[in-house]
Amino acid sequence: MEQLLNKITKEFFGKEFTCKIFSNGITLAAKDNSKAFYIGLISDSCSFRVRENIYVIKRFQEVETILQPLLKKNKLKQGDAEMKVYGVDFKGTIKKAMPMKNIAAVDASFIENMTDIDDENESQIRQVLTGFKKAIEYLEDEFINRYNTLQQVYKALEQMTPDEQGKFLLTPAPIRFLAIEALCNPTRDLDSIFESTLNGYEEVDKELPGMFKDQYLVTLELLRYFREQKQGLNHK
């Protein structure tokens, strides 16, 4: 499967993206590490089908520079179950999963009809990648460009329910939200930002000891990081 699909994928996207083809999906990661797009595949011996959703992930370096060392140190997962199926390994900040059939410009009939795409059928593969390209163009406008700054992300998060925040932020969403809130409110008292989340973990621990131990420890380390940053600024 990979040879022809890989060749045509690089033809379509290779100038802007690093293209990776796996049996479970196509990964397009921007060469500047700012964003990534994923489509999922269900592969057979000589054909594949395309999963319904396209994933887009955007990375804010100012957030991830702080979080990645803490998350990796404590081995916290950074994706949901479906993202694992798609092979998502891009460490970003915000995400969106969208059915390609919901994007008007995309002919997603091959997804809705669960069409088997022949590994050696160039015409079928080009049809799939043309749909993928149109979906990317749509998501560039409606997602990537909509959230150009971290302040725009923060304002959007303030209007969301916790469930909506969980779908918008990469796992662990509460910790990413705290990092964003602290970065976007540098003059605000840090205890007032972190108190509710820490108290929530402590309450859960009374009923289910250790369930969120790692998240709790990362949250404390994140609070310590911002305290040190604030103290450093105050001593300048």
C-alpha positions in Angstrom: 0.0 0.0 0.0 2.6 2.5 1.1 4.6 2.9 -2.1 2.0 4.6 -4.4 0.1 6.3 -1.6 3.4 7.7 -0.2 4.5 8.9 -3.7 1.2 10.8 -4.4 0.9 12.1 -0.9 4.4 13.7 -1.1 3.4 15.1 -4.5 0.3 16.7 -3.0 1.7 17.9 0.4 5.5 17.4 0.5 6.5 21.1 0.1 4.8 22.2 3.3 4.5 19.0 5.3 6.5 16.0 6.5 4.4 13.1 5.2 4.2 9.8 7.0 2.1 6.9 5.7 1.2 4.1 8.1 -1.3 1.2 7.8 -3.6 3.1 10.2 -3.4 6.6 8.8 -1.7 9.5 7.0 0.2 12.1 9.0 1.0 15.5 7.7 3.1 17.5 10.1 4.1 21.1 9.2 7.8 21.5 8.8 7.8 24.3 11.3 6.1 22.0 13.9 3.2 24.4 14.3 0.3 22.1 13.2 -0.6 18.6 11.9 -3.4 16.9 10.0 -4.4 13.2 10.2 -6.7 10.9 8.4 -7.3 7.4 9.6 -7.1 4.3 7.4 -8.4 0.8 7.7 -5.9 -1.3 5.7 -6.3 -4.7 4.1 -3.8 -6.8 2.1 -4.2 -4.8 -1.1 -6.7 -2.0 -0.3 -7.7 0.5 2.4 -10.7 2.4 3.5 -10.8 6.0 5.0 -12.2 6.7 8.4 -14.8 9.4 8.9 -12.9 12.1 10.8 -10.1 14.4 9.9 -8.0 15.6 12.8 -6.3 18.9 13.0 -3.9 19.9 15.8 -2.3 23.3 16.4 0.8 23.7 18.6 1.5 26.9 20.7 5.2 26.7 21.4 4.9 29.0 24.5 2.6 26.4 26.1 4.3 23.2 25.0 7.8 24.4 26.0 6.5 24.5 29.5 4.3 21.4 29.5 6.2 18.8 27.5 9.0 18.2 30.0 6.5 17.8 32.8 4.1 15.5 30.9 6.9 13.3 29.6 8.5 13.1 33.1 5.2 11.8 34.5 4.3 9.8 31.5 0.9 11.4 31.0 -1.1 10.5 27.9 -1.7 13.3 25.4 -4.5 12.0 23.2 -7.8 10.2 23.3 -8.8 6.7 22.2 -9.7 7.7 18.7 -6.5 9.6 18.2 -4.6 6.5 19.2 -6.5 4.6 16.5 -5.4 7.3 14.0 -1.8 7.0 15.1 -1.7 10.6 16.3 1.7 11.4 17.9 1.9 15.1 17.3 2.3 17.0 20.6 0.1 20.0 20.2 -2.2 22.3 22.2 -5.6 22.5 20.6 -7.4 20.0 18.3 -10.5 19.4 16.3 -12.0 16.2 14.9 -14.4 16.8 12.1 -16.3 14.4 9.7 -15.1 15.1 6.2 -18.7 14.7 5.0 -19.5 17.9 6.9 -17.1 20.0 4.8 -19.1 21.2 1.8 -16.2 21.3 -0.6 -15.3 17.6 0.0 -16.8 14.8 -1.9 -16.7 12.2 0.9 -18.8 9.6 -0.9 -15.9 7.1 -0.7 -16.0 7.4 3.1 -19.8 7.2 3.4 -20.0 4.2 1.1 -17.0 2.6 2.8 -15.3 2.2 -0.6 -12.3 0.0 -0.8 -9.4 2.0 -2.3 -7.2 -0.2 -4.4 -3.5 0.2 -3.4 -2.5 0.4 -7.0 -5.3 2.5 -8.3 -3.8 6.0 -8.8 -7.2 7.6 -9.7 -8.8 6.4 -6.5 -5.8 7.5 -4.4 -5.9 10.9 -6.0 -9.6 11.2 -5.3 -8.9 10.5 -1.6 -6.0 13.0 -1.4 -8.0 15.7 -3.3 -10.7 15.4 -0.6 -8.0 15.5 2.1 -6.5 18.6 0.6 -9.9 20.4 0.4 -10.6 19.5 4.0 -7.2 20.9 5.1 -7.9 24.1 3.2 -11.2 24.4 5.1 -9.7 23.7 8.5 -6.8 26.2 7.8 -9.5 28.9 7.6 -11.9 27.7 10.2 -9.5 26.5 12.9 -5.8 27.2 12.3 -6.4 30.9 11.3 -9.2 31.4 13.8 -6.9 30.8 16.7 -3.8 32.8 15.7 -2.9 33.8 19.3 -3.1 32.2 22.7 -5.4 35.0 23.9 -7.9 34.0 21.2 -7.7 30.4 22.5 -8.2 31.5 26.1 -11.2 33.7 25.2 -12.7 30.7 23.4 -12.1 28.4 26.4 -13.8 30.8 28.7 -17.0 30.4 26.8 -16.9 26.5 26.8 -18.2 23.9 29.2 -15.6 21.5 30.7 -16.7 18.8 28.2 -16.2 21.3 25.3 -12.8 22.2 26.7 -11.9 18.5 26.8 -12.6 18.1 23.1 -10.8 21.3 22.2 -7.6 20.8 24.2 -5.2 17.9 24.0 -5.1 15.6 27.0 -4.6 16.4 29.8 -7.1 19.2 29.2 -7.3 20.7 32.7 -3.5 21.0 32.9 -3.3 22.7 29.5 -6.1 25.0 30.5 -4.1 26.1 33.6 -1.0 26.7 31.6 -2.9 28.9 29.1 -4.8 30.8 31.8 -1.5 31.5 33.7 0.2 32.7 30.5 -2.7 34.9 29.5 -3.1 36.5 32.9 0.5 37.3 34.1 -0.6 39.7 36.8 -3.3 37.5 38.3 -2.7 35.7 41.6 -1.5 32.2 40.8 -3.3 30.5 43.7 -6.7 31.8 42.4 -5.9 30.1 39.0 -4.7 26.7 40.4 -6.8 26.4 43.6 -10.0 24.9 42.1 -8.2 22.2 40.0 -5.9 21.2 42.9 -8.9 21.0 45.3 -10.8 18.9 42.8 -7.9 16.3 42.6 -7.8 16.2 46.4 -11.5 15.6 46.7 -11.4 12.7 44.1 -8.4 11.3 46.0 -10.5 10.9 49.1 -12.8 8.5 47.3 -10.4 7.0 44.7 -6.9 7.2 46.2 -4.2 7.7 43.6 -6.5 8.0 40.6 -5.2 11.4 39.5 -1.9 11.2 41.4 0.3 12.0 38.3 -2.1 14.9 37.2 -2.0 16.3 40.7 1.8 16.2 40.8 2.2 17.8 37.3 -0.3 20.6 38.4 1.8 21.3 41.5 5.0 21.4 39.3 3.3 23.7 36.9 2.3 26.0 39.7 5.8 25.9 41.0 7.1 26.8 37.6 4.9 29.9 37.3 5.7 31.0 40.8 9.5 30.9 40.0 8.9 32.8 36.8 7.0 35.5 38.6 9.6 35.7 41.4 12.3 36.0 38.7 10.5 39.0 37.1 9.9 40.6 40.5 13.7 40.5 41.2 14.7 42.1 37.9 
